[in-house]
Amino acid sequence: RYWRDWSSDVCSSDLAYQATQGHAGIWLRRGIATAVVSAICLAMSWRTVTRNEDWQDNLHLAWETAQDNPGSAKACYWAGNILAMNGPTAEVQSAGVQCLEHAIELYPEYGLAYFELAKHQGRHQHLAKSLIYLSKAAEYSPGVNDIRTALVAVKTDLKSNAGDSYMPELREYKAAHPDDPAAYLALGVAFSAQGKYPEAERALMDGLSKDRHFHEA
């Protein structure tokens, strides 16, 4: 009996101790989890408050997007498009151009980024640069209707300007990039705008010799 009562008391005490320790462990884990969740919620709340300022218009959102995602070609392209197209000052537009150029550095075959640069340069009457960027856009984004339409429409601008204002730069670009099919497409479009069709055909054929799948050429 003595042994039975003693062993019963000991076992009861041990179980009670384990139960107490088990509850303590549960409360400790709950406390840690609560602290972690609270810290995350606080951080997210602060980020939400600061981020709300960026949503006041697309310009602020674009600028912050580019700053927060410098390694994303898509983010830099979107930000550059907004800033270059809608920037209220030359400085803001220039920042947009830099974002687009950075997008191309990250992803050299980003055709739409070239297209946005072409539009920006065209609005500022930099016809040679615009045509080169447009030809690069056609090289890397074949079949895009807006780009093909622009290749036709750009001839109107070229026809209203003297060839001497854009041909030297186009020739310089071809000399510096003799293996780039886009250089020959740009020359072909420029010659065609001037009514120099044999020269245009030769330039386009040279472009196709560099890349026989260059559909726009």
C-alpha positions as CSV (number, residue, x, y, z in Angstrom):
1,R,0.0,0.0,0.0
2,Y,2.8,2.4,0.9
3,W,4.5,1.7,-2.3
4,R,1.3,2.1,-4.2
5,D,0.4,5.4,-2.6
6,W,3.9,6.8,-3.0
7,S,4.2,5.8,-6.6
8,S,0.8,7.3,-7.3
9,D,1.7,10.6,-5.7
10,V,5.0,10.7,-7.6
11,C,3.3,10.0,-11.0
12,S,0.6,12.6,-10.3
13,S,3.2,15.2,-9.5
14,D,5.2,14.4,-12.6
15,L,2.2,14.6,-14.8
16,A,1.2,17.9,-13.3
17,Y,4.7,19.2,-13.9
18,Q,4.7,18.1,-17.5
19,A,1.3,19.7,-18.0
20,T,2.5,22.9,-16.5
21,Q,5.6,22.9,-18.7
22,G,3.5,22.1,-21.7
23,H,1.2,25.1,-21.1
24,A,4.2,27.3,-20.6
25,G,5.7,26.2,-23.9
26,I,2.4,26.8,-25.7
27,W,2.1,30.3,-24.3
28,L,5.7,31.1,-25.1
29,R,5.2,30.0,-28.7
30,R,2.0,32.0,-28.9
31,G,3.7,35.0,-27.5
32,I,6.6,34.8,-30.1
33,A,4.1,34.2,-32.9
34,T,2.0,37.2,-31.8
35,A,5.1,39.4,-31.6
36,V,6.3,38.4,-35.1
37,V,2.8,38.9,-36.7
38,S,2.5,42.3,-34.9
39,A,5.9,43.4,-36.3
40,I,5.0,42.3,-39.8
41,C,1.6,44.1,-39.6
42,L,3.3,47.2,-38.3
43,A,5.9,47.2,-41.1
44,M,3.2,46.6,-43.7
45,S,1.0,49.4,-42.3
46,W,3.9,51.8,-42.4
47,R,4.7,50.7,-46.0
48,T,1.0,51.3,-46.9
49,V,1.1,54.8,-45.4
50,T,4.2,55.8,-47.3
51,R,3.1,54.1,-50.5
52,N,-0.2,55.9,-50.5
53,E,1.7,59.1,-51.3
54,D,2.9,57.5,-54.5
55,W,-0.6,56.8,-55.8
56,Q,-1.6,60.4,-56.0
57,D,-0.8,60.3,-59.7
58,N,0.9,58.2,-62.3
59,L,4.0,60.3,-62.4
60,H,4.8,59.8,-58.7
61,L,3.9,56.1,-59.0
62,A,6.2,55.7,-62.0
63,W,9.1,57.4,-60.3
64,E,8.8,55.3,-57.2
65,T,8.3,52.1,-59.3
66,A,11.6,52.8,-61.1
67,Q,13.4,53.5,-57.9
68,D,12.1,50.4,-56.1
69,N,12.7,48.1,-59.1
70,P,16.0,49.1,-60.8
71,G,16.6,45.5,-61.8
72,S,13.3,45.0,-63.6
73,A,13.3,45.8,-67.3
74,K,9.5,45.8,-67.3
75,A,9.2,48.2,-64.4
76,C,11.7,50.5,-65.9
77,Y,10.0,50.4,-69.2
78,W,6.6,51.2,-67.7
79,A,8.0,54.0,-65.6
80,G,10.0,55.4,-68.5
81,N,7.0,55.4,-70.7
82,I,4.9,57.4,-68.2
83,L,7.7,59.9,-67.4
84,A,8.8,60.4,-71.0
85,M,5.3,60.8,-72.4
86,N,3.7,62.8,-69.6
87,G,6.6,64.5,-67.8
88,P,5.7,68.2,-67.1
89,T,9.3,69.3,-67.5
90,A,12.3,68.4,-69.7
91,E,14.1,67.1,-66.7
92,V,11.3,64.6,-65.9
93,Q,11.1,63.5,-69.5
94,S,14.8,63.0,-69.6
95,A,14.5,60.8,-66.5
96,G,11.9,58.8,-68.4
97,V,14.3,58.4,-71.3
98,Q,17.0,57.1,-68.9
99,C,14.5,54.6,-67.5
100,L,13.8,53.3,-71.0
101,E,17.4,53.1,-71.9
102,H,18.1,51.2,-68.6
103,A,15.3,48.8,-69.5
104,I,17.1,48.1,-72.8
105,E,20.4,47.6,-70.9
106,L,18.7,45.0,-68.8
107,Y,16.9,43.4,-71.8
108,P,18.6,44.4,-75.1
109,E,15.7,42.9,-77.2
110,Y,13.0,44.9,-75.5
111,G,11.3,46.1,-78.7
112,L,8.6,48.2,-77.0
113,A,11.2,50.1,-75.1
114,Y,12.8,51.1,-78.4
115,F,9.4,52.1,-79.7
116,E,8.7,54.5,-76.8
117,L,12.2,56.0,-77.4
118,A,11.3,56.4,-81.1
119,K,8.1,58.3,-80.2
120,H,9.9,60.5,-77.7
121,Q,12.6,61.4,-80.2
122,G,10.0,62.0,-83.0
123,R,8.1,64.4,-80.8
124,H,11.3,66.4,-80.5
125,Q,12.0,66.3,-84.2
126,H,15.1,64.2,-83.8
127,L,14.2,62.3,-86.9
128,A,17.4,60.1,-87.3
129,K,17.3,58.9,-83.7
130,S,13.6,58.3,-84.0
131,L,14.0,56.2,-87.1
132,I,16.8,54.2,-85.7
133,Y,14.9,53.4,-82.5
134,L,11.8,52.6,-84.6
135,S,13.9,50.2,-86.8
136,K,15.2,48.5,-83.6
137,A,11.7,48.2,-82.4
138,A,10.7,46.5,-85.7
139,E,13.7,44.2,-85.4
140,Y,12.8,42.9,-81.9
141,S,9.0,43.2,-82.0
142,P,8.1,42.0,-85.5
143,G,4.5,42.1,-86.5
144,V,3.4,44.7,-84.0
145,N,0.8,46.8,-85.8
146,D,1.7,50.1,-84.2
147,I,5.3,49.7,-85.2
148,R,4.5,48.8,-88.8
149,T,2.1,51.8,-89.0
150,A,4.8,54.1,-87.6
151,L,7.3,52.9,-90.2
152,V,4.9,54.0,-92.9
153,A,3.9,57.3,-91.2
154,V,7.5,58.4,-90.5
155,K,8.0,58.9,-94.2
156,T,5.7,61.9,-94.0
157,D,8.0,63.6,-91.5
158,L,11.1,62.6,-93.5
159,K,9.6,64.0,-96.7
160,S,9.0,67.4,-95.0
161,N,12.7,67.7,-94.0
162,A,15.8,67.9,-96.0
163,G,17.8,64.7,-96.3
164,D,20.9,66.4,-95.1
165,S,19.2,66.8,-91.7
166,Y,19.0,63.1,-91.0
167,M,21.0,61.0,-93.6
168,P,24.5,61.7,-92.2
169,E,23.4,60.3,-88.8
170,L,21.8,57.3,-90.3
171,R,24.9,56.5,-92.3
172,E,27.1,57.0,-89.2
173,Y,24.9,54.5,-87.4
174,K,25.2,51.9,-90.2
175,A,29.0,52.4,-90.3
176,A,29.2,51.9,-86.5
177,H,26.8,48.9,-86.6
178,P,27.5,47.1,-89.9
179,D,25.9,43.9,-88.8
180,D,22.7,45.4,-87.4
181,P,19.8,44.8,-89.8
182,A,17.9,47.7,-88.2
183,A,20.6,50.1,-89.6
184,Y,19.7,49.0,-93.1
185,L,16.0,49.2,-92.5
186,A,16.4,52.8,-91.3
187,L,18.3,53.7,-94.4
188,G,15.8,52.0,-96.7
189,V,12.9,53.9,-95.2
190,A,14.9,57.2,-95.5
191,F,15.8,56.5,-99.1
192,S,12.2,55.6,-99.9
193,A,10.9,58.8,-98.3
194,Q,13.2,60.7,-100.7
195,G,12.0,58.8,-103.7
196,K,15.3,57.0,-104.1
197,Y,13.8,53.6,-104.6
198,P,16.8,51.7,-106.1
199,E,18.9,52.9,-103.1
200,A,16.1,51.9,-100.7
201,E,15.8,48.4,-102.2
202,R,19.6,47.9,-101.9
203,A,19.6,48.9,-98.3
204,L,16.6,46.7,-97.5
205,M,18.2,43.8,-99.3
206,D,21.4,44.3,-97.3
207,G,19.3,44.2,-94.1
208,L,17.7,40.9,-95.2
209,S,21.2,39.5,-95.9
210,K,22.0,40.1,-92.2
211,D,18.8,38.5,-91.1
212,R,16.6,36.7,-93.6
213,H,13.8,36.6,-91.1
214,F,13.6,40.4,-90.8
215,H,10.0,40.6,-91.9
216,E,9.6,44.4,-91.7
217,A,12.6,44.8,-94.1
